[in-house]
Amino acid sequence: MSATHSHAPAPPVPAALSQAPAIRLYGKVDQAMLAEFLRQRAEAPADGPIVFELSTSGGDADMGRRIAQEMRACRQGGAAL
């Protein structure tokens, strides 16, 4: 049995935002990347879309899941976890 998830499509990203993402992460996924994500998220604009750029070859799966959880909470308008 498969579950279906219906999410409204994200609105288009303005070109200016895609050229200068508010959150940019690169390197190994680890505790340091999570800390950097949280720092950049706190400094990102509180209103409007936030562009997130990630470049990595892998790392700690638990840290990756935590970053994904934080992103979902932001997208849903909730407070950070």
N, C-alpha and C positions, 0 to 999 in steps of 0.2 A: 504494500500500500504506500503510495507516495503522497506527501503533503505538498500542497501548493501554497505559495506565499504571494500575496498580491501587494506590491509596493507601487505607489504612484511614481511615475518616472520623474527623475530629477529635472528641474528646469535647466535650460541651456546655460552654459557658463559663459559670461561675457569674455571677450578676447583679452581684455586687460588683466582679468583675474588669472587666466590660464598662463599668461606670460610671467606672472609673479605670484606663485602660490604662497598662501599664508603659512603653510606647514610643509617643510621640505626635510625629508629624512633620507639618509643614505648610509650604507655600511651594514655591518652585522646586526641582526635583530637580537638585542640583549637588554639588560637593565638600563644601560646608558641610553639606548635608543628610546626606550619607554620614557625615561626622565626628560629627554630632549623633546619628545612628542608632547608631554604634559606642559613643559615650559612654553613651547611655541603655541600650543592651544590656548594657554592662559593669555598670551599676548595677541592672539588673533582677534579680528573685529567681532564684537558680540552680535551684530546684526548683519544679515545678508549671507550669501554663500561663502563657504570657505573651501579653497582649492587645496588638496592634499597631494603631494608628490612623494613617491617612495621608490627608491632604487636599492635593491639588496640581492645578495646571492643566497640568503638564508640566515639561519641562526636558531635561537631558542623559540620553539613553537608556543610555549606558554606566554612568553612576552608578546609574540605576534597576536595571540588571541586576546591578550589584555588591550593592546592597541586597537584591535578591531572592536572590542567591547566599548571602549571609550568613544570611538567614532560613531558607533550605533547610538549610544546615549546622546551624543551631540546632535545627530541627525534627527532623533526623535524629540529634541527639545528638552531632554532631561539633563539633570546635573551630572557632572563627571562622577564616575564610580570611585 
